[in-house]
Amino acid sequence: MAEKPPMTDQYDSTAEYAVKHNYDLVFDFEPSRGHGKSWEKLNITRDTIQKVLSGEKQYQWVWMLDYDTLIMNSAVKLEEVVEKALAFAKEEGKSRQAIQMILTRDCEPINAGSMIFRTTPWMLEMIEEWRAHEVIVDPAEGDRLEQGSLRDMVEKNVFSVAEKSVVVPQTWMNSYPEELTCYDPRDKALERPWKRGDFVIHFAGAAWHHKEMEDSIGTLMRKYHQLAE
């Protein structure tokens, strides 16, 4: 019997989670013209926020999740993650109401694989600013990546992004497996791989870091999917 493609594991994981908590799950495969493939997820986020602002949908937040992820602890609710993140922002001296983006760190130090956005006009404008933001391309990365652009915007506070973002511990919603050692360096307690109880596991850069594997993302997904709770 042929093995399922990794995308099937990811869809099953996310769909089951959405059903469990009565969340809407939106997939879209509209190509991002003029940008690399990694930018395509901005299209659906933009469209979803536009539906909220037009009154067609009623969401306060949108979770943008990459395809190379698995939900490992389905008991965790997004409302809990958001509330925890806003409390974290307040501890940093930021206003809860000002926070528009919930991000996570890794060794890069920003990863764009699991992010939560407030559905506001500012966020809609931010997406277009993000698309337009130019950064020097790392030859190792090839095309200009959405992650590099966002990282630069946060570091330079372009469009007030740093002021309106909170960067929460990686393990709250974007843990990496032991095979990918690019962990959040802010605290030794955070500098660790995924462990049972963590919400999400992300196989970020698996194809790049494990070129010896024929199907690195699929191999890792199959290993960890059976450990999901």
BASE-686907 format. One line per 8 residues: number of its first residue (from 1); their letters; for each residue x, y, z of N, C-alpha, C, O. Coordinates in steps of 0.1 Angstrom, whole numbers, plus 5000, padded with zeros to 4 digits. Example, Ala and Ser with C-alpha at 12.3 -4.5 7.8 and 13.67 -1.06 7.14 Angstrom:
BEGIN
1 = as = 5132 4943 5078 5123 4955 5078 5132 4967 5078 5142 4967 5085 | 5128 4978 5071 5137 4989 5071 5129 5000 5079 5134 5011 5080
END
This chain:
BEGIN
1 = maekppmt = 5008 4988 5000 5000 5000 5000 5009 5012 5000 5018 5013 5008 | 5006 5022 4991 5013 5034 4991 5011 5043 5003 5000 5043 5009 | 5022 5050 5007 5021 5058 5019 5013 5071 5015 5014 5076 5004 | 5006 5076 5025 4998 5089 5022 5008 5100 5020 5019 5100 5027 | 5005 5110 5012 5014 5122 5011 5013 5129 5024 5003 5129 5030 | 5024 5137 5028 5024 5144 5040 5013 5154 5041 5008 5157 5052 | 5009 5160 5030 4998 5170 5030 4985 5164 5036 4977 5171 5042 | 4983 5151 5034 4971 5144 5039 4972 5144 5054 4961 5146 5061
9 = dqydstae = 4983 5141 5060 4984 5141 5074 4982 5155 5080 4975 5156 5090 | 4987 5165 5073 4985 5179 5078 4970 5182 5077 4965 5188 5087 | 4964 5179 5066 4950 5183 5065 4941 5176 5075 4933 5182 5081 | 4944 5163 5077 4936 5155 5087 4938 5161 5101 4928 5163 5108 | 4950 5164 5104 4953 5170 5117 4946 5183 5119 4940 5185 5130 | 4946 5192 5109 4940 5205 5111 4925 5204 5110 4918 5211 5118 | 4920 5196 5101 4905 5195 5100 4899 5189 5112 4888 5193 5117 | 4905 5179 5118 4900 5173 5130 4900 5183 5142 4890 5183 5150
17 = yavkhnyd = 4910 5191 5142 4911 5201 5153 4900 5211 5151 4894 5215 5160 | 4898 5216 5138 4888 5226 5136 4874 5221 5139 4866 5228 5145 | 4871 5208 5136 4858 5202 5139 4856 5202 5154 4845 5205 5159 | 4866 5197 5161 4866 5196 5175 4862 5209 5183 4854 5209 5192 | 4867 5220 5178 4865 5233 5185 4855 5242 5177 4854 5254 5181 | 4849 5237 5167 4839 5244 5159 4846 5257 5153 4840 5268 5153 | 4858 5255 5147 4864 5266 5140 4862 5264 5125 4860 5253 5120 | 4862 5275 5117 4862 5274 5103 4877 5271 5098 4886 5277 5103
25 = lvfdfeps = 4878 5262 5088 4891 5259 5082 4890 5263 5068 4881 5259 5060 | 4900 5271 5064 4899 5277 5050 4912 5273 5043 4923 5276 5048 | 4911 5267 5032 4922 5263 5023 4921 5271 5010 4910 5274 5006 | 4932 5275 5005 4932 5283 4992 4945 5280 4985 4956 5280 4991 | 4944 5278 4972 4956 5276 4964 4958 5286 4953 4964 5283 4942 | 4953 5298 4955 4955 5309 4945 4970 5312 4945 4976 5315 4955 | 4976 5312 4933 4990 5315 4932 4993 5330 4935 4984 5338 4932 | 5004 5333 4941 5008 5346 4944 5016 5352 4932 5028 5350 4932
33 = rghgkswe = 5010 5359 4923 5017 5364 4911 5028 5374 4915 5025 5383 4923 | 5040 5372 4909 5050 5381 4912 5058 5378 4925 5068 5385 4928 | 5054 5368 4932 5061 5364 4944 5063 5349 4945 5057 5342 4937 | 5072 5344 4953 5075 5330 4955 5063 5323 4961 5054 5330 4966 | 5063 5310 4961 5052 5302 4966 5050 5305 4981 5038 5304 4985 | 5060 5308 4989 5058 5310 5003 5048 5322 5006 5043 5324 5017 | 5046 5331 4996 5038 5342 4998 5023 5339 4996 5014 5347 4999 | 5020 5327 4991 5006 5324 4988 4996 5325 5000 4985 5328 4998
41 = klnitrdt = 5002 5322 5011 4993 5321 5023 4988 5335 5027 4978 5337 5034 | 4995 5346 5022 4990 5359 5025 4977 5362 5017 4969 5370 5022 | 4975 5356 5006 4963 5358 4998 4950 5354 5006 4941 5362 5007 | 4951 5342 5012 4939 5337 5019 4936 5345 5032 4925 5347 5036 | 4947 5349 5038 4946 5357 5050 4940 5371 5047 4931 5375 5054 | 4945 5377 5036 4939 5390 5031 4924 5388 5028 4916 5396 5033 | 4921 5377 5021 4907 5375 5017 4898 5373 5029 4886 5378 5029 | 4903 5366 5039 4895 5363 5051 4892 5375 5059 4881 5378 5063
49 = iqkvlsge = 4902 5384 5060 4901 5396 5067 4891 5405 5060 4883 5412 5066 | 4892 5406 5047 4882 5414 5039 4868 5409 5041 4859 5418 5042 | 4866 5396 5042 4852 5391 5045 4847 5396 5059 4835 5398 5061 | 4856 5396 5068 4853 5401 5082 4849 5416 5081 4839 5420 5086 | 4857 5424 5074 4855 5438 5074 4842 5442 5066 4836 5452 5068 | 4838 5433 5057 4826 5435 5049 4814 5430 5056 4802 5432 5051 | 4815 5423 5067 4804 5418 5074 4800 5404 5071 4791 5398 5076 | 4807 5398 5061 4804 5384 5056 4807 5374 5067 4800 5364 5068
57 = kqyqwvwm = 4818 5376 5074 4823 5367 5084 4825 5374 5097 4826 5386 5098 | 4825 5367 5108 4827 5373 5121 4838 5366 5129 4836 5357 5138 | 4850 5369 5126 4862 5364 5133 4869 5376 5139 4870 5387 5133 | 4874 5374 5151 4883 5384 5157 4898 5381 5154 4906 5391 5153 | 4901 5369 5152 4915 5365 5149 4915 5354 5138 4906 5347 5136 | 4926 5354 5130 4929 5344 5120 4942 5338 5123 4952 5344 5125 | 4942 5324 5123 4955 5317 5125 4960 5313 5111 4954 5305 5104 | 4972 5317 5108 4979 5313 5095 4989 5302 5099 4998 5304 5106
65 = ldydtlim = 4986 5290 5093 4994 5278 5096 5000 5272 5084 4992 5269 5074 | 5013 5270 5083 5019 5264 5072 5015 5249 5070 5011 5243 5080 | 5017 5244 5058 5013 5230 5055 5023 5220 5062 5019 5208 5064 | 5035 5224 5065 5045 5214 5070 5044 5214 5086 5054 5215 5093 | 5032 5214 5091 5029 5214 5105 5019 5203 5109 5012 5198 5100 | 5019 5200 5122 5009 5191 5127 5004 5196 5140 5012 5201 5148 | 4991 5195 5143 4986 5199 5156 4987 5186 5165 4982 5176 5162 | 4995 5188 5175 4999 5176 5184 4991 5175 5196 4990 5164 5202
73 = nsavklee = 4985 5186 5201 4977 5186 5213 4964 5193 5210 4963 5206 5211 | 4954 5186 5206 4941 5192 5202 4933 5197 5213 4923 5203 5211 | 4937 5195 5225 4930 5201 5237 4932 5216 5238 4924 5223 5244 | 4943 5221 5232 4946 5235 5233 4937 5243 5224 4936 5239 5212 | 4931 5253 5229 4922 5261 5221 4929 5274 5217 4937 5280 5224 | 4925 5279 5205 4931 5291 5201 4928 5303 5210 4937 5312 5211 | 4916 5303 5215 4913 5314 5225 4923 5315 5236 4926 5325 5241 | 4927 5303 5241 4937 5302 5252 4950 5308 5248 4957 5315 5255
81 = vvekalaf = 4954 5304 5236 4967 5309 5230 4967 5324 5229 4977 5331 5233 | 4956 5329 5224 4955 5344 5222 4955 5351 5236 4963 5361 5237 | 4948 5346 5245 4947 5352 5258 4961 5352 5265 4965 5362 5271 | 4967 5341 5264 4981 5340 5270 4991 5349 5263 4999 5355 5270 | 4990 5351 5250 4998 5359 5242 4996 5374 5246 5006 5382 5247 | 4983 5378 5248 4980 5392 5252 4985 5395 5266 4990 5406 5268 | 4984 5385 5275 4990 5387 5288 5005 5388 5288 5011 5396 5295 | 5011 5380 5279 5026 5381 5277 5030 5395 5272 5040 5401 5276
89 = akeegksr = 5022 5400 5262 5024 5414 5257 5023 5424 5268 5031 5434 5269 | 5013 5423 5277 5012 5432 5288 5024 5432 5297 5028 5443 5302 | 5029 5420 5299 5041 5419 5308 5053 5426 5301 5062 5431 5308 | 5053 5427 5288 5064 5434 5281 5061 5449 5280 5069 5457 5275 | 5050 5454 5286 5047 5468 5286 5039 5473 5274 5037 5485 5272 | 5033 5463 5267 5025 5467 5255 5010 5466 5259 5006 5458 5268 | 5002 5474 5252 4988 5474 5254 4982 5461 5247 4985 5458 5236 | 4973 5454 5254 4966 5443 5248 4959 5447 5235 4959 5440 5225
97 = qaiqmilt = 4952 5458 5236 4944 5463 5224 4953 5466 5212 4948 5466 5201 | 4965 5470 5215 4974 5474 5204 4979 5462 5196 4983 5463 5184 | 4979 5450 5202 4985 5438 5195 4977 5434 5183 4965 5431 5185 | 4983 5433 5172 4977 5429 5159 4982 5415 5154 4975 5408 5147 | 4994 5412 5159 5001 5400 5153 5007 5392 5165 5014 5398 5173 | 5005 5379 5165 5011 5370 5175 5021 5361 5167 5017 5353 5159 | 5034 5363 5170 5044 5356 5163 5052 5347 5172 5051 5348 5184 | 5061 5339 5166 5070 5331 5175 5085 5333 5170 5087 5336 5159
105 = rdcepina = 5094 5330 5179 5108 5331 5176 5113 5317 5173 5108 5307 5177 | 5124 5317 5166 5133 5305 5166 5147 5311 5165 5149 5322 5169 | 5157 5304 5160 5171 5309 5159 5173 5319 5148 5184 5324 5147 | 5163 5322 5140 5165 5330 5128 5164 5345 5131 5173 5352 5125 | 5156 5352 5138 5149 5347 5150 5133 5347 5148 5127 5344 5158 | 5128 5350 5137 5113 5350 5135 5110 5338 5125 5116 5337 5115 | 5099 5331 5129 5094 5321 5119 5080 5324 5116 5072 5327 5124 | 5077 5323 5103 5064 5327 5098 5054 5315 5096 5045 5316 5088
113 = gsmifrtt = 5057 5304 5102 5049 5292 5099 5037 5291 5108 5028 5283 5104 | 5036 5298 5119 5024 5297 5127 5022 5311 5133 5029 5315 5143 | 5012 5319 5128 5010 5332 5132 4995 5335 5134 4987 5329 5127 | 4992 5344 5143 4978 5347 5146 4976 5362 5144 4984 5370 5149 | 4967 5366 5135 4964 5380 5131 4951 5385 5136 4941 5377 5135 | 4950 5397 5141 4937 5403 5144 4931 5408 5131 4938 5413 5122 | 4918 5406 5130 4911 5409 5117 4907 5424 5117 4895 5427 5120 | 4916 5433 5114 4914 5447 5114 4919 5454 5101 4926 5448 5094
121 = pwmlemie = 4914 5466 5099 4919 5473 5087 4934 5475 5087 4941 5474 5077 | 4940 5477 5099 4955 5478 5100 4961 5466 5095 4971 5466 5087 | 4956 5454 5098 4962 5442 5094 4962 5440 5079 4971 5435 5073 | 4951 5444 5073 4949 5444 5059 4960 5452 5052 4966 5448 5042 | 4962 5464 5057 4972 5473 5052 4986 5467 5054 4995 5468 5045 | 4988 5461 5065 5001 5455 5069 5004 5444 5059 5016 5443 5055 | 4995 5436 5054 4998 5425 5045 5003 5431 5032 5012 5426 5026 | 4997 5442 5027 5002 5448 5015 5016 5455 5017 5025 5455 5008
129 = ewrahevi = 5018 5461 5029 5032 5466 5032 5042 5455 5032 5053 5456 5028 | 5038 5444 5038 5046 5432 5039 5050 5427 5025 5062 5424 5022 | 5041 5426 5016 5044 5422 5002 5054 5431 4995 5063 5427 4988 | 5052 5444 4998 5060 5454 4991 5074 5456 4997 5083 5462 4991 | 5076 5451 5010 5088 5454 5017 5100 5447 5010 5099 5434 5008 | 5110 5454 5007 5122 5448 5000 5133 5446 5010 5137 5454 5018 | 5139 5434 5010 5151 5431 5018 5161 5424 5008 5158 5419 4998 | 5173 5424 5013 5184 5418 5005 5182 5403 5006 5180 5397 5017
137 = vdpaegdr = 5181 5396 4994 5179 5382 4994 5191 5374 4997 5202 5377 4992 | 5189 5365 5006 5200 5355 5010 5201 5345 4998 5192 5338 4995 | 5213 5345 4991 5214 5335 4980 5211 5321 4984 5207 5313 4975 | 5213 5317 4996 5210 5304 5001 5195 5301 5001 5190 5290 4999 | 5187 5312 5002 5172 5310 5002 5166 5311 4989 5154 5307 4987 | 5173 5316 4979 5167 5318 4965 5158 5329 4965 5162 5341 4967 | 5145 5327 4962 5135 5338 4961 5134 5346 4974 5137 5341 4985 | 5130 5358 4973 5127 5366 4984 5116 5360 4992 5105 5357 4987
145 = leqgslrd = 5118 5357 5005 5108 5350 5013 5100 5359 5022 5105 5369 5026 | 5088 5355 5024 5079 5363 5033 5085 5364 5047 5082 5374 5054 | 5092 5353 5051 5097 5353 5065 5108 5363 5067 5109 5371 5077 | 5117 5364 5057 5128 5374 5057 5123 5388 5057 5128 5397 5064 | 5112 5391 5049 5106 5404 5049 5100 5408 5062 5102 5419 5067 | 5093 5398 5068 5086 5401 5081 5097 5403 5092 5095 5412 5100 | 5107 5395 5092 5118 5396 5102 5124 5410 5101 5126 5416 5112 | 5126 5415 5089 5132 5428 5087 5123 5439 5092 5127 5449 5098
153 = mveknvfs = 5110 5437 5089 5100 5447 5094 5099 5448 5109 5098 5459 5115 | 5100 5436 5115 5099 5436 5130 5112 5443 5136 5111 5451 5145 | 5123 5439 5130 5136 5445 5136 5137 5460 5134 5142 5467 5143 | 5131 5465 5123 5132 5480 5121 5119 5487 5124 5118 5499 5122 | 5109 5480 5129 5096 5485 5133 5090 5493 5121 5083 5503 5123 | 5091 5487 5109 5085 5492 5097 5070 5491 5099 5064 5481 5103 | 5062 5502 5096 5048 5503 5097 5043 5499 5111 5032 5494 5113 | 5051 5502 5121 5048 5500 5135 5046 5485 5138 5039 5482 5148
161 = vaeksvvv = 5052 5476 5130 5050 5462 5132 5055 5457 5146 5048 5449 5152 | 5067 5462 5150 5072 5457 5163 5063 5461 5175 5060 5454 5184 | 5057 5474 5174 5049 5479 5184 5036 5471 5185 5030 5470 5195 | 5031 5466 5173 5018 5460 5172 5019 5444 5173 5009 5437 5170 | 5031 5439 5176 5033 5425 5176 5037 5420 5190 5043 5428 5197 | 5035 5408 5193 5041 5401 5204 5047 5388 5199 5041 5380 5192 | 5059 5386 5203 5067 5374 5199 5067 5365 5211 5075 5367 5221 | 5059 5355 5211 5057 5346 5222 5067 5334 5221 5073 5332 5211
169 = pqtwmnsy = 5069 5327 5232 5078 5315 5232 5074 5305 5221 5062 5302 5218 | 5084 5300 5214 5082 5291 5203 5073 5279 5206 5065 5275 5198 | 5075 5274 5218 5068 5261 5222 5053 5264 5224 5046 5254 5226 | 5049 5276 5224 5034 5278 5226 5026 5274 5214 5015 5270 5216 | 5032 5276 5202 5024 5273 5190 5032 5270 5178 5027 5271 5167 | 5045 5267 5180 5054 5264 5168 5066 5256 5172 5077 5260 5167 | 5065 5246 5179 5076 5238 5184 5083 5231 5172 5076 5227 5162 | 5096 5229 5173 5103 5221 5163 5107 5207 5168 5108 5206 5180
177 = peeltcyd = 5108 5197 5159 5112 5184 5164 5127 5184 5168 5134 5193 5165 | 5131 5173 5174 5145 5171 5178 5154 5171 5166 5166 5173 5167 | 5149 5168 5154 5157 5167 5142 5160 5181 5136 5169 5182 5128 | 5153 5191 5141 5155 5205 5136 5159 5213 5148 5150 5217 5156 | 5171 5217 5150 5175 5223 5163 5176 5239 5162 5185 5244 5168 | 5167 5245 5156 5166 5259 5155 5156 5265 5165 5145 5269 5162 | 5160 5264 5178 5151 5267 5189 5151 5282 5193 5161 5289 5191 | 5141 5286 5201 5140 5299 5207 5151 5301 5217 5152 5293 5226
185 = prdkaler = 5161 5310 5214 5172 5311 5223 5171 5321 5235 5181 5323 5242 | 5159 5326 5237 5158 5336 5248 5160 5331 5262 5164 5339 5271 | 5157 5318 5264 5157 5313 5277 5161 5298 5276 5155 5291 5267 | 5169 5293 5284 5173 5279 5283 5161 5269 5284 5161 5259 5278 | 5151 5274 5292 5139 5265 5294 5132 5264 5281 5124 5255 5279 | 5133 5274 5272 5126 5274 5259 5134 5268 5248 5128 5264 5238 | 5147 5266 5250 5156 5262 5240 5156 5246 5239 5165 5240 5244 | 5144 5241 5235 5142 5226 5235 5133 5222 5223 5126 5231 5217
193 = pwkrgdfv = 5134 5209 5220 5125 5204 5209 5111 5202 5214 5108 5203 5226 | 5102 5199 5205 5088 5195 5208 5088 5184 5219 5096 5175 5219 | 5079 5185 5228 5076 5175 5238 5061 5173 5240 5053 5182 5236 | 5057 5162 5245 5042 5159 5246 5036 5170 5254 5041 5175 5264 | 5024 5174 5249 5017 5186 5255 5018 5198 5247 5010 5207 5248 | 5029 5200 5239 5030 5211 5231 5019 5211 5220 5015 5201 5216 | 5015 5223 5216 5003 5225 5208 5006 5220 5193 4999 5212 5188 | 5017 5226 5187 5020 5224 5173 5034 5220 5171 5043 5224 5178
201 = ihfagaaw = 5036 5211 5161 5050 5208 5157 5052 5213 5143 5043 5211 5134 | 5063 5219 5140 5066 5225 5127 5079 5219 5121 5089 5220 5128 | 5078 5214 5109 5090 5208 5103 5097 5218 5094 5099 5216 5082 | 5100 5230 5099 5105 5241 5092 5119 5238 5086 5128 5235 5094 | 5120 5239 5073 5134 5238 5067 5138 5223 5067 5150 5221 5065 | 5129 5214 5069 5133 5200 5069 5140 5195 5056 5150 5188 5057 | 5135 5200 5045 5141 5196 5032 5155 5201 5031 5163 5195 5024 | 5157 5213 5036 5170 5220 5035 5180 5213 5045 5192 5211 5041
209 = hhkemeds = 5176 5211 5057 5185 5206 5067 5187 5191 5067 5197 5185 5072 | 5178 5183 5060 5180 5169 5059 5179 5164 5044 5170 5157 5040 | 5189 5169 5037 5189 5166 5022 5192 5151 5020 5190 5146 5009 | 5197 5144 5031 5200 5130 5029 5187 5122 5029 5187 5110 5025 | 5176 5128 5034 5163 5121 5033 5156 5123 5020 5156 5134 5015 | 5151 5113 5014 5144 5114 5001 5131 5122 5003 5128 5130 4994 | 5124 5121 5014 5112 5128 5017 5112 5132 5032 5106 5126 5040 | 5120 5142 5035 5122 5146 5049 5109 5150 5056 5107 5146 5067
217 = igtlmrky = 5101 5159 5049 5089 5163 5056 5079 5152 5058 5074 5150 5069 | 5078 5143 5048 5069 5132 5049 5073 5122 5060 5065 5117 5067 | 5087 5120 5060 5092 5110 5070 5090 5115 5084 5085 5108 5093 | 5092 5128 5086 5090 5134 5100 5075 5135 5103 5072 5132 5115 | 5067 5138 5094 5053 5139 5096 5047 5125 5101 5039 5124 5110 | 5051 5115 5093 5046 5101 5097 5051 5097 5111 5044 5090 5118 | 5063 5101 5114 5069 5098 5127 5061 5104 5138 5057 5098 5148 | 5058 5117 5137 5051 5125 5148 5036 5124 5148 5030 5126 5158
225 = hqlae = 5030 5122 5136 5016 5122 5135 5010 5111 5145 4999 5113 5151 | 5017 5100 5146 5012 5089 5155 5013 5092 5169 5008 5085 5178 | 5020 5103 5173 5022 5107 5187 5012 5119 5190 5011 5123 5202 | 5004 5123 5181 4994 5134 5183 4984 5130 5193 4979 5118 5193 | 4979 5139 5201 4969 5137 5211 4956 5143 5207 4946 5142 5215
END
